[in-house]
Amino acid sequence: MPGPHQGATTFGRLMLLICAALSITFQTWIHGYRQGNTGSGIGKSVMKFQVVSEKTWEPNGFGLSVVRRPVHTIEAAIRYVGYLFPQWDTKRQTIADKTMGTVCVPL
């Protein structure tokens, strides 16, 4: 017979949903809206560089900026090899940058 503190509670489930929604909202704001419109998320702003399209030299926009994030996740799944590419690449691009047609430039 389960006791009063076993299993998930309604409050626990509600908090999980709220935290998940806040996390998704924050990630979408950082990687979609902010980086898509300005070219820089919080960290890139601090380090004074931005991500721009290789063709137009403008920020990618919301959609491509959101898609760029999962490409980095795939890159990380392959033993982070993509993050080593900038060390020998002339444009200092990761695999995600090459895939999405973006470059990082100083502000």
N, CA, C and O atoms as a GROMACS GRO file, in nm:
protein
  428
    1MET      N    1   0.084  -0.118   0.000
    1MET     CA    2   0.000   0.000   0.000
    1MET      C    3   0.088   0.124   0.000
    1MET      O    4   0.169   0.142   0.091
    2PRO      N    5   0.075   0.210  -0.100
    2PRO     CA    6   0.161   0.328  -0.107
    2PRO      C    7   0.132   0.427   0.006
    2PRO      O    8   0.018   0.446   0.048
    3GLY      N    9   0.241   0.488   0.052
    3GLY     CA   10   0.229   0.588   0.158
    3GLY      C   11   0.199   0.725   0.100
    3GLY      O   12   0.188   0.740  -0.021
    4PRO      N   13   0.186   0.825   0.187
    4PRO     CA   14   0.151   0.960   0.142
    4PRO      C   15   0.262   1.030   0.062
    4PRO      O   16   0.235   1.129  -0.005
    5HIS      N   17   0.386   0.980   0.069
    5HIS     CA   18   0.497   1.049   0.002
    5HIS      C   19   0.557   0.967  -0.112
    5HIS      O   20   0.668   0.995  -0.156
    6GLN      N   21   0.485   0.868  -0.158
    6GLN     CA   22   0.536   0.788  -0.268
    6GLN      C   23   0.468   0.829  -0.398
    6GLN      O   24   0.352   0.868  -0.400
    7GLY      N   25   0.544   0.819  -0.507
    7GLY     CA   26   0.488   0.850  -0.638
    7GLY      C   27   0.483   1.000  -0.665
    7GLY      O   28   0.511   1.082  -0.578
    8ALA      N   29   0.446   1.032  -0.786
    8ALA     CA   30   0.438   1.172  -0.827
    8ALA      C   31   0.309   1.234  -0.775
    8ALA      O   32   0.203   1.173  -0.778
    9THR      N   33   0.321   1.354  -0.728
    9THR     CA   34   0.204   1.428  -0.681
    9THR      C   35   0.156   1.521  -0.790
    9THR      O   36   0.228   1.549  -0.886
   10THR      N   37   0.037   1.568  -0.776
   10THR     CA   38  -0.016   1.665  -0.872
   10THR      C   39   0.069   1.791  -0.873
   10THR      O   40   0.098   1.846  -0.979
   11PHE      N   41   0.111   1.836  -0.755
   11PHE     CA   42   0.196   1.955  -0.746
   11PHE      C   43   0.330   1.932  -0.816
   11PHE      O   44   0.379   2.019  -0.887
   12GLY      N   45   0.388   1.814  -0.795
   12GLY     CA   46   0.515   1.781  -0.859
   12GLY      C   47   0.504   1.780  -1.010
   12GLY      O   48   0.591   1.831  -1.080
   13ARG      N   49   0.397   1.721  -1.059
   13ARG     CA   50   0.376   1.717  -1.205
   13ARG      C   51   0.354   1.857  -1.261
   13ARG      O   52   0.405   1.891  -1.367
   14LEU      N   53   0.279   1.937  -1.188
   14LEU     CA   54   0.254   2.075  -1.230
   14LEU      C   55   0.385   2.154  -1.235
   14LEU      O   56   0.409   2.228  -1.330
   15MET      N   57   0.469   2.139  -1.133
   15MET     CA   58   0.597   2.210  -1.130
   15MET      C   59   0.688   2.163  -1.244
   15MET      O   60   0.759   2.244  -1.304
   16LEU      N   61   0.687   2.034  -1.273
   16LEU     CA   62   0.765   1.982  -1.384
   16LEU      C   63   0.722   2.045  -1.516
   16LEU      O   64   0.806   2.085  -1.596
   17LEU      N   65   0.592   2.053  -1.538
   17LEU     CA   66   0.540   2.114  -1.661
   17LEU      C   67   0.575   2.263  -1.669
   17LEU      O   68   0.612   2.312  -1.775
   18ILE      N   69   0.562   2.333  -1.558
   18ILE     CA   70   0.594   2.477  -1.555
   18ILE      C   71   0.742   2.499  -1.585
   18ILE      O   72   0.777   2.585  -1.665
   19CYS      N   73   0.828   2.421  -1.519
   19CYS     CA   74   0.973   2.436  -1.541
   19CYS      C   75   1.012   2.400  -1.685
   19CYS      O   76   1.096   2.466  -1.744
   20ALA      N   77   0.951   2.296  -1.740
   20ALA     CA   78   0.978   2.258  -1.878
   20ALA      C   79   0.934   2.368  -1.974
   20ALA      O   80   1.006   2.401  -2.068
   21ALA      N   81   0.818   2.426  -1.950
   21ALA     CA   82   0.768   2.534  -2.035
   21ALA      C   83   0.858   2.657  -2.026
   21ALA      O   84   0.887   2.720  -2.127
   22LEU      N   85   0.903   2.690  -1.905
   22LEU     CA   86   0.994   2.804  -1.888
   22LEU      C   87   1.127   2.779  -1.958
   22LEU      O   88   1.182   2.870  -2.022
   23SER      N   89   1.179   2.658  -1.948
   23SER     CA   90   1.305   2.625  -2.013
   23SER      C   91   1.294   2.635  -2.165
   23SER      O   92   1.381   2.692  -2.231
   24ILE      N   93   1.188   2.579  -2.221
   24ILE     CA   94   1.167   2.585  -2.366
   24ILE      C   95   1.149   2.730  -2.411
   24ILE      O   96   1.203   2.769  -2.515
   25THR      N   97   1.075   2.808  -2.335
   25THR     CA   98   1.054   2.949  -2.369
   25THR      C   99   1.186   3.026  -2.367
   25THR      O  100   1.214   3.103  -2.458
   26PHE      N  101   1.267   3.004  -2.264
   26PHE     CA  102   1.396   3.073  -2.252
   26PHE      C  103   1.489   3.034  -2.367
   26PHE      O  104   1.553   3.121  -2.427
   27GLN      N  105   1.498   2.904  -2.397
   27GLN     CA  106   1.585   2.859  -2.505
   27GLN      C  107   1.539   2.914  -2.640
   27GLN      O  108   1.621   2.951  -2.724
   28THR      N  109   1.409   2.919  -2.661
   28THR     CA  110   1.356   2.974  -2.786
   28THR      C  111   1.386   3.123  -2.796
   28THR      O  112   1.419   3.172  -2.904
   29TRP      N  113   1.376   3.194  -2.685
   29TRP     CA  114   1.407   3.337  -2.685
   29TRP      C  115   1.555   3.360  -2.716
   29TRP      O  116   1.590   3.443  -2.800
   30ILE      N  117   1.644   3.286  -2.648
   30ILE     CA  118   1.788   3.304  -2.668
   30ILE      C  119   1.829   3.265  -2.810
   30ILE      O  120   1.888   3.345  -2.882
   31HIS      N  121   1.797   3.141  -2.849
   31HIS     CA  122   1.849   3.087  -2.976
   31HIS      C  123   1.764   3.123  -3.096
   31HIS      O  124   1.814   3.120  -3.209
   32GLY      N  125   1.640   3.157  -3.076
   32GLY     CA  126   1.554   3.194  -3.188
   32GLY      C  127   1.541   3.343  -3.205
   32GLY      O  128   1.591   3.401  -3.301
   33TYR      N  129   1.475   3.406  -3.110
   33TYR     CA  130   1.446   3.549  -3.122
   33TYR      C  131   1.572   3.635  -3.112
   33TYR      O  132   1.601   3.712  -3.204
   34ARG      N  133   1.645   3.623  -3.003
   34ARG     CA  134   1.759   3.713  -2.982
   34ARG      C  135   1.872   3.688  -3.082
   34ARG      O  136   1.918   3.781  -3.148
   35GLN      N  137   1.916   3.562  -3.093
   35GLN     CA  138   2.025   3.534  -3.186
   35GLN      C  139   1.979   3.547  -3.331
   35GLN      O  140   2.057   3.586  -3.417
   36GLY      N  141   1.854   3.516  -3.358
   36GLY     CA  142   1.802   3.528  -3.494
   36GLY      C  143   1.792   3.672  -3.540
   36GLY      O  144   1.813   3.700  -3.658
   37ASN      N  145   1.759   3.763  -3.450
   37ASN     CA  146   1.743   3.904  -3.488
   37ASN      C  147   1.870   3.987  -3.475
   37ASN      O  148   1.895   4.075  -3.557
   38THR      N  149   1.951   3.960  -3.372
   38THR     CA  150   2.071   4.041  -3.350
   38THR      C  151   2.199   3.969  -3.390
   38THR      O  152   2.303   4.032  -3.407
   39GLY      N  153   2.191   3.836  -3.404
   39GLY     CA  154   2.310   3.758  -3.433
   39GLY      C  155   2.384   3.714  -3.308
   39GLY      O  156   2.479   3.636  -3.317
   40SER      N  157   2.343   3.763  -3.192
   40SER     CA  158   2.413   3.732  -3.068
   40SER      C  159   2.316   3.691  -2.959
   40SER      O  160   2.216   3.759  -2.935
   41GLY      N  161   2.346   3.580  -2.892
   41GLY     CA  162   2.275   3.544  -2.770
   41GLY      C  163   2.344   3.616  -2.655
   41GLY      O  164   2.419   3.710  -2.677
   42ILE      N  165   2.318   3.573  -2.533
   42ILE     CA  166   2.379   3.639  -2.417
   42ILE      C  167   2.530   3.622  -2.417
   42ILE      O  168   2.604   3.720  -2.402
   43GLY      N  169   2.578   3.499  -2.434
   43GLY     CA  170   2.722   3.473  -2.431
   43GLY      C  171   2.796   3.540  -2.546
   43GLY      O  172   2.905   3.594  -2.527
   44LYS      N  173   2.738   3.537  -2.664
   44LYS     CA  174   2.802   3.601  -2.779
   44LYS      C  175   2.807   3.752  -2.762
   44LYS      O  176   2.902   3.817  -2.807
   45SER      N  177   2.706   3.810  -2.697
   45SER     CA  178   2.708   3.954  -2.669
   45SER      C  179   2.822   3.989  -2.574
   45SER      O  180   2.892   4.088  -2.594
   46VAL      N  181   2.839   3.907  -2.471
   46VAL     CA  182   2.946   3.931  -2.374
   46VAL      C  183   3.083   3.919  -2.441
   46VAL      O  184   3.172   4.000  -2.416
   47MET      N  185   3.098   3.820  -2.528
   47MET     CA  186   3.225   3.798  -2.598
   47MET      C  187   3.241   3.887  -2.721
   47MET      O  188   3.344   3.883  -2.788
   48LYS      N  189   3.139   3.965  -2.751
   48LYS     CA  190   3.140   4.064  -2.860
   48LYS      C  191   3.160   4.002  -2.999
   48LYS      O  192   3.249   4.043  -3.075
   49PHE      N  193   3.077   3.902  -3.031
   49PHE     CA  194   3.072   3.853  -3.168
   49PHE      C  195   2.930   3.809  -3.200
   49PHE      O  196   2.847   3.794  -3.110
   50GLN      N  197   2.905   3.788  -3.328
   50GLN     CA  198   2.771   3.749  -3.370
   50GLN      C  199   2.778   3.645  -3.481
   50GLN      O  200   2.880   3.631  -3.549
   51VAL      N  201   2.668   3.574  -3.499
   51VAL     CA  202   2.654   3.473  -3.603
   51VAL      C  203   2.575   3.536  -3.716
   51VAL      O  204   2.464   3.585  -3.696
   52VAL      N  205   2.632   3.534  -3.837
   52VAL     CA  206   2.565   3.592  -3.953
   52VAL      C  207   2.568   3.494  -4.069
   52VAL      O  208   2.647   3.399  -4.070
   53SER      N  209   2.480   3.516  -4.166
   53SER     CA  210   2.477   3.434  -4.286
   53SER      C  211   2.602   3.463  -4.369
   53SER      O  212   2.644   3.578  -4.382
   54GLU      N  213   2.658   3.359  -4.424
   54GLU     CA  214   2.777   3.375  -4.508
   54GLU      C  215   2.746   3.452  -4.636
   54GLU      O  216   2.833   3.519  -4.692
   55LYS      N  217   2.623   3.443  -4.684
   55LYS     CA  218   2.584   3.508  -4.809
   55LYS      C  219   2.547   3.654  -4.791
   55LYS      O  220   2.590   3.739  -4.869
   56THR      N  221   2.468   3.685  -4.688
   56THR     CA  222   2.415   3.820  -4.674
   56THR      C  223   2.485   3.903  -4.567
   56THR      O  224   2.470   4.026  -4.564
   57TRP      N  225   2.560   3.839  -4.479
   57TRP     CA  226   2.625   3.905  -4.365
   57TRP      C  227   2.524   3.970  -4.271
   57TRP      O  228   2.554   4.068  -4.202
   58GLU      N  229   2.403   3.916  -4.270
   58GLU     CA  230   2.296   3.958  -4.179
   58GLU      C  231   2.264   3.842  -4.086
   58GLU      O  232   2.292   3.727  -4.120
   59PRO      N  233   2.205   3.870  -3.969
   59PRO     CA  234   2.161   3.759  -3.883
   59PRO      C  235   2.063   3.668  -3.957
   59PRO      O  236   1.989   3.713  -4.044
   60ASN      N  237   2.063   3.540  -3.923
   60ASN     CA  238   1.986   3.438  -3.994
   60ASN      C  239   1.836   3.451  -3.985
   60ASN      O  240   1.765   3.407  -4.075
   61GLY      N  241   1.786   3.509  -3.879
   61GLY     CA  242   1.642   3.511  -3.856
   61GLY      C  243   1.601   3.399  -3.762
   61GLY      O  244   1.680   3.309  -3.732
   62PHE      N  245   1.478   3.407  -3.716
   62PHE     CA  246   1.428   3.316  -3.613
   62PHE      C  247   1.437   3.169  -3.654
   62PHE      O  248   1.493   3.088  -3.580
   63GLY      N  249   1.383   3.133  -3.768
   63GLY     CA  250   1.373   2.993  -3.809
   63GLY      C  251   1.507   2.923  -3.821
   63GLY      O  252   1.528   2.818  -3.760
   64LEU      N  253   1.598   2.980  -3.898
   64LEU     CA  254   1.729   2.918  -3.916
   64LEU      C  255   1.810   2.917  -3.786
   64LEU      O  256   1.890   2.826  -3.763
   65SER      N  257   1.789   3.016  -3.705
   65SER     CA  258   1.860   3.022  -3.578
   65SER      C  259   1.813   2.911  -3.484
   65SER      O  260   1.893   2.854  -3.411
   66VAL      N  261   1.684   2.880  -3.487
   66VAL     CA  262   1.631   2.770  -3.405
   66VAL      C  263   1.681   2.636  -3.458
   66VAL      O  264   1.717   2.549  -3.380
   67VAL      N  265   1.684   2.619  -3.590
   67VAL     CA  266   1.730   2.494  -3.650
   67VAL      C  267   1.879   2.472  -3.625
   67VAL      O  268   1.924   2.358  -3.613
   68ARG      N  269   1.956   2.578  -3.618
   68ARG     CA  270   2.100   2.569  -3.596
   68ARG      C  271   2.133   2.500  -3.463
   68ARG      O  272   2.234   2.431  -3.453
   69ARG      N  273   2.049   2.518  -3.363
   69ARG     CA  274   2.073   2.460  -3.230
   69ARG      C  275   2.075   2.307  -3.231
   69ARG      O  276   2.170   2.249  -3.177
   70PRO      N  277   1.974   2.238  -3.290
   70PRO     CA  278   1.981   2.092  -3.294
   70PRO      C  279   2.099   2.039  -3.375
   70PRO      O  280   2.150   1.930  -3.347
   71VAL      N  281   2.142   2.115  -3.476
   71VAL     CA  282   2.260   2.072  -3.552
   71VAL      C  283   2.382   2.069  -3.461
   71VAL      O  284   2.465   1.980  -3.473
   72HIS      N  285   2.394   2.166  -3.370
   72HIS     CA  286   2.502   2.164  -3.272
   72HIS      C  287   2.488   2.044  -3.178
   72HIS      O  288   2.589   1.987  -3.136
   73THR      N  289   2.366   2.005  -3.146
   73THR     CA  290   2.344   1.889  -3.059
   73THR      C  291   2.390   1.762  -3.128
   73THR      O  292   2.452   1.676  -3.065
   74ILE      N  293   2.361   1.749  -3.256
   74ILE     CA  294   2.408   1.633  -3.333
   74ILE      C  295   2.560   1.632  -3.338
   74ILE      O  296   2.624   1.528  -3.324
   75GLU      N  297   2.617   1.749  -3.356
   75GLU     CA  298   2.762   1.765  -3.358
   75GLU      C  299   2.823   1.717  -3.226
   75GLU      O  300   2.927   1.651  -3.225
   76ALA      N  301   2.761   1.751  -3.117
   76ALA     CA  302   2.809   1.711  -2.984
   76ALA      C  303   2.798   1.560  -2.966
   76ALA      O  304   2.881   1.500  -2.898
   77ALA      N  305   2.698   1.499  -3.027
   77ALA     CA  306   2.680   1.354  -3.015
   77ALA      C  307   2.793   1.278  -3.085
   77ALA      O  308   2.820   1.163  -3.052
   78ILE      N  309   2.858   1.342  -3.181
   78ILE     CA  310   2.968   1.280  -3.253
   78ILE      C  311   3.100   1.318  -3.185
   78ILE      O  312   3.195   1.362  -3.250
   79ARG      N  313   3.103   1.300  -3.056
   79ARG     CA  314   3.224   1.321  -2.976
   79ARG      C  315   3.282   1.462  -2.986
   79ARG      O  316   3.403   1.480  -2.973
   80TYR      N  317   3.198   1.560  -3.008
   80TYR     CA  318   3.238   1.700  -3.010
   80TYR      C  319   3.341   1.733  -3.117
   80TYR      O  320   3.409   1.836  -3.109
   81VAL      N  321   3.355   1.648  -3.218
   81VAL     CA  322   3.452   1.672  -3.324
   81VAL      C  323   3.423   1.804  -3.396
   81VAL      O  324   3.515   1.876  -3.434
   82GLY      N  325   3.296   1.835  -3.414
   82GLY     CA  326   3.258   1.958  -3.483
   82GLY      C  327   3.308   2.083  -3.415
   82GLY      O  328   3.335   2.184  -3.480
   83TYR      N  329   3.321   2.077  -3.282
   83TYR     CA  330   3.369   2.194  -3.208
   83TYR      C  331   3.520   2.211  -3.223
   83TYR      O  332   3.573   2.317  -3.189
   84LEU      N  333   3.590   2.109  -3.274
   84LEU     CA  334   3.734   2.121  -3.297
   84LEU      C  335   3.765   2.180  -3.434
   84LEU      O  336   3.875   2.230  -3.457
   85PHE      N  337   3.669   2.175  -3.526
   85PHE     CA  338   3.689   2.225  -3.662
   85PHE      C  339   3.744   2.367  -3.668
   85PHE      O  340   3.833   2.392  -3.749
   86PRO      N  341   3.697   2.461  -3.588
   86PRO     CA  342   3.748   2.598  -3.599
   86PRO      C  343   3.900   2.610  -3.580
   86PRO      O  344   3.959   2.710  -3.620
   87GLN      N  345   3.961   2.510  -3.520
   87GLN     CA  346   4.106   2.517  -3.499
   87GLN      C  347   4.185   2.504  -3.629
   87GLN      O  348   4.296   2.557  -3.638
   88TRP      N  349   4.130   2.436  -3.729
   88TRP     CA  350   4.204   2.422  -3.854
   88TRP      C  351   4.129   2.475  -3.976
   88TRP      O  352   4.184   2.476  -4.086
   89ASP      N  353   4.007   2.518  -3.959
   89ASP     CA  354   3.928   2.572  -4.069
   89ASP      C  355   3.965   2.718  -4.093
   89ASP      O  356   3.980   2.794  -3.997
   90THR      N  357   3.980   2.759  -4.219
   90THR     CA  358   4.019   2.897  -4.249
   90THR      C  359   3.913   2.998  -4.207
   90THR      O  360   3.947   3.110  -4.168
   91LYS      N  361   3.784   2.960  -4.214
   91LYS     CA  362   3.677   3.051  -4.171
   91LYS      C  363   3.641   3.030  -4.024
   91LYS      O  364   3.552   3.098  -3.972
   92ARG      N  365   3.708   2.937  -3.958
   92ARG     CA  366   3.685   2.905  -3.816
   92ARG      C  367   3.539   2.865  -3.791
   92ARG      O  368   3.477   2.911  -3.695
   93GLN      N  369   3.485   2.780  -3.878
   93GLN     CA  370   3.347   2.734  -3.868
   93GLN      C  371   3.339   2.595  -3.804
   93GLN      O  372   3.427   2.511  -3.823
   94THR      N  373   3.232   2.573  -3.727
   94THR     CA  374   3.201   2.439  -3.679
   94THR      C  375   3.125   2.367  -3.790
   94THR      O  376   3.093   2.426  -3.893
   95ILE      N  377   3.097   2.238  -3.769
   95ILE     CA  378   3.019   2.164  -3.868
   95ILE      C  379   2.880   2.226  -3.882
   95ILE      O  380   2.825   2.234  -3.992
   96ALA      N  381   2.822   2.269  -3.771
   96ALA     CA  382   2.690   2.334  -3.775
   96ALA      C  383   2.696   2.462  -3.857
   96ALA      O  384   2.603   2.490  -3.934
   97ASP      N  385   2.802   2.540  -3.842
   97ASP     CA  386   2.816   2.663  -3.922
   97ASP      C  387   2.826   2.630  -4.070
   97ASP      O  388   2.764   2.698  -4.153
   98LYS      N  389   2.902   2.527  -4.104
   98LYS     CA  390   2.915   2.488  -4.244
   98LYS      C  391   2.780   2.440  -4.299
   98LYS      O  392   2.743   2.474  -4.411
   99THR      N  393   2.708   2.361  -4.219
   99THR     CA  394   2.578   2.309  -4.260
   99THR      C  395   2.476   2.421  -4.281
   99THR      O  396   2.401   2.420  -4.378
  100MET      N  397   2.475   2.516  -4.189
  100MET     CA  398   2.376   2.624  -4.193
  100MET      C  399   2.421   2.744  -4.277
  100MET      O  400   2.342   2.835  -4.301
  101GLY      N  401   2.546   2.746  -4.322
  101GLY     CA  402   2.595   2.858  -4.402
  101GLY      C  403   2.615   2.984  -4.320
  101GLY      O  404   2.585   3.094  -4.366
  102THR      N  405   2.666   2.968  -4.197
  102THR     CA  406   2.688   3.083  -4.109
  102THR      C  407   2.835   3.097  -4.074
  102THR      O  408   2.912   3.002  -4.082
  103VAL      N  409   2.872   3.217  -4.035
  103VAL     CA  410   3.006   3.245  -3.983
  103VAL      C  411   2.991   3.331  -3.859
  103VAL      O  412   2.893   3.404  -3.843
  104CYS      N  413   3.089   3.323  -3.771
  104CYS     CA  414   3.091   3.408  -3.652
  104CYS      C  415   3.190   3.521  -3.677
  104CYS      O  416   3.304   3.497  -3.716
  105VAL      N  417   3.146   3.643  -3.656
  105VAL     CA  418   3.230   3.760  -3.680
  105VAL      C  419   3.232   3.848  -3.556
  105VAL      O  420   3.134   3.853  -3.481
  106PRO      N  421   3.343   3.919  -3.534
  106PRO     CA  422   3.348   4.010  -3.419
  106PRO      C  423   3.257   4.131  -3.441
  106PRO      O  424   3.233   4.171  -3.555
  107LEU      N  425   3.208   4.187  -3.333
  107LEU     CA  426   3.124   4.307  -3.342
  107LEU      C  427   3.209   4.430  -3.360
  107LEU      O  428   3.156   4.541  -3.370
   0.00000   0.00000   0.00000
